[in-house]
Amino acid sequence: MRKTLIAVALMAITLGANAQTKSNVDKANMDLSVKPGENFYQYAVGNWLKNHPLDAQHPMNGAFIDLEEQNNDRIKELVKEYADKKMPQGSAGQKIGSLYRMYMDSIGRNKMGYTPIKPVLKQIRAIKNRKDYIQKMYELGAKGYGSMMFGFYLEQDAINSDKYTFSASQGGIGLDPEYYTQPNEQQKAVVAAYKDLNKDLLKMVGNDEATATKKMEQAFAIECQIAKQSYDQVKSRDPQANIHKMPWAKLVKDFPGINWNQLCKAYGYPADIDTVDVGQPEPIHEVEKILTSTNLESLKAYMELRAIKASASILSDAFSNRLFEYTKVVYGVKEQQPRWKRGLSFVQGLMGESIGKLYVAKYFPESSRKSATQLVRNLQDAFAERIQNNTWMSETTKKKAIEKLRSMRIFIGYADRTENLEQYVNIDESKSLRENYDALSVALRKATIERHWKKPVDKDLMACDPQIVNAFYNPTNNSINFPAAILQAPFFDADADNASNYGGIGSVIGHEMSHGFDDQGCQFDKDGNLNNWWTAEDKANYDKRTKVLADWFSSQEVQPGLKVNGEKTLGENIGDNGGINVAYLAFKNAQKQNAQKGTEGFTPEQCFFLSYGRIWASNISPAFEAYIVNSDTHSPNKLRVNAALPMIDGWYEAFDIKAGDKLYVPAEQRAHIW
């Protein structure tokens, strides 16, 4: 949602000579009965919240969801154009159309039931010994059946970002580790729903009640064993703690309970792997124990359940409907998304690159790209100014920080080059979706290896498809990525004023830039390598300042007894803190070049912060709010306003917030970082 506003601001900059009068500030959205210093979220968007209740299909609403719905309609038109007619075999259009038709064929899929996975279930149930089990684990894992208890894949090397390396990582569990090890009340409810789902899925493939219950408990026990040794959500965010590089020979020696050569053969991985990064050694050692000592019956129960869950969304409606019942508990939604939306999500997951090219051609003009790029440059200038003017960094570290900022790769809308991996994919409508997925998993992996292994990383490739409604910072490429889909209406408005553009999309752009300097991103240098570029004193000052933000958010209670984890959300909260400050300075700079008045009786500075509050306006189900706190690195939207703004000096000045106001934080207790 933030990305969308980006385009708006840019256009306004390009047309700076014209009078910009349109504003995102509308008193009809506000609750003026509330003082800004008491509850700024309610003050800025209280009436919007009142007038926009949740619908049945979404756990949360707001501008981001509005844009996503618009995007779904657009992509549907593109996909149906190929689904409604016969296309040349092997063309991108044929592949897109075939996948969509197959997904939408509810009659055919319902008739098949779980027949597409019967052969796999039969193979699992026929396993007679541990050796055969391990071989089958690799074979099915290679086809996307979720049978692996850990991950093993090719990825960019964090130490030397110009190269690719193979990585082994924790995996094999269906929930975050904390849900197994130390669940709070909300997490306990999710665990109960999770276990009910697993039992029912086992029943739906022929197990009776008693057998399904037993298998579910056996599988859950294995997940618990892995979870107890897995890194939690806080430790998983520490780049240094999640890198353990070693030669191939040492991997084989230190982890003898896993047949690595057999795994590589099953996955089609090269035989000349020299180095491996074992991200989290402890859970992988635990997998060794499980494969060695857990009884075969329990291992088979785990594999059977994983195969069902990996396939459930592309089997009959009975499976999709049961998955949705679980989603209702976790997210608090009341109604399942229509089949066509689920179909679009499935097709894009496999053919996203091809769909992205169509999307850009139709919905993202070059003028938008140029305007957005200029806005990003304006934010970079403001960020550099704030770095240079801060008082807690040495000149040596400031210089390196600005070098990193200026070295950021900027992707607006789309990348000039794409991988074209989908050309290696074939879709056969005479086979089931599951059979096609088997082949796709193998083909895409093979293409990835051929394209990347032993070859330099192409850092000019974007980190996502252009039709994604989101934005990203990629630390190993040192890139900020704003896909075309986020640079669309309702946020893009060529006539918007500075306050709307900078308070909205500007703060989002600044957020992504700030990720390059958050508690994770600051550990990567300008070239994307995990490499300390700080002096010891400057890093100590940085950690002291970010701790203020972590402690502040940890004090925020979202629901009775449920508080935010300030360490887990620190990166995103630094992103918001830096993003707002940088955008506000860029706004002030823009006002110097082209002074614009406020609106609705508010000053331009007030409009900036009101515009910021508006982009986070959203109602949310209690279940989904708890899910965000328990499983997301972002703070809930309300706190991205009410907890973020009290850390921003400019907000106090704009609204004359004083001691005694509920949201007031003394200046010396605020987090002054970027």
Buried (B, 14 or more C-beta within 10 A) or exposed (E): BBBBBBBBBBBBBBBEEEEBEEBBBBEEBBBEEBBBBBBBBBBBBBBBBEEBEBEEBBBBBBBBBBBBBBBBEBBBEBBBBBBEEEBEEEEBBBBBBBBBBBBBBEEBBEEBBBEBBEEBBEBBEEBEEBEEBBBBBBBBBBBBBBBBBBBBEBBBBBBBBBBBBBBBBBBBBBBBBBBBBEBBEBBEBBBEBBBBBBBBBBBBBEBEEEBBBBBBBBBBBBBBBBBEBBBBBBBBBBBEEBBBBBEBEEBBEBBEBBBBEBBBBBBEBEEEBEBBBBBBBEBBBBBBEBBEEBEEEBBBBBBBBBBBBBBBBBBBBBBBEBBBEBBBBBBBBEEBBEEBBBBBBBBBEBBBBBBBBBBBEEBBEEEBBBBBBBBBEBBBBBBBBBBEEBEBBEEEBBBBBBEBBEBBBBBBBBBEEBBEBBBBBBBEBEBBBBBBBBBBBBBBBBBBBEBBBEEEBEBEBBBBBBBBBBBBBBBBBBBBBBBBBBBBEBBBBBBBBBBBBBBBBBBBBBBBBBBBBBBBBBBBBBBBBBBEBBBEEBBEBBEEBBBBBBEBBBEBEBEEEBBBBBBBBBBBBBBBBBBBBBBBBBBBBBBEEBEBBBBEEBEBBBBBBBBBBBBBBBBBBEBBBBBBBBBBBBBBBBBBBBBBBBBBEBBBEBBEBEEEBEBBBEEEEBBBBB
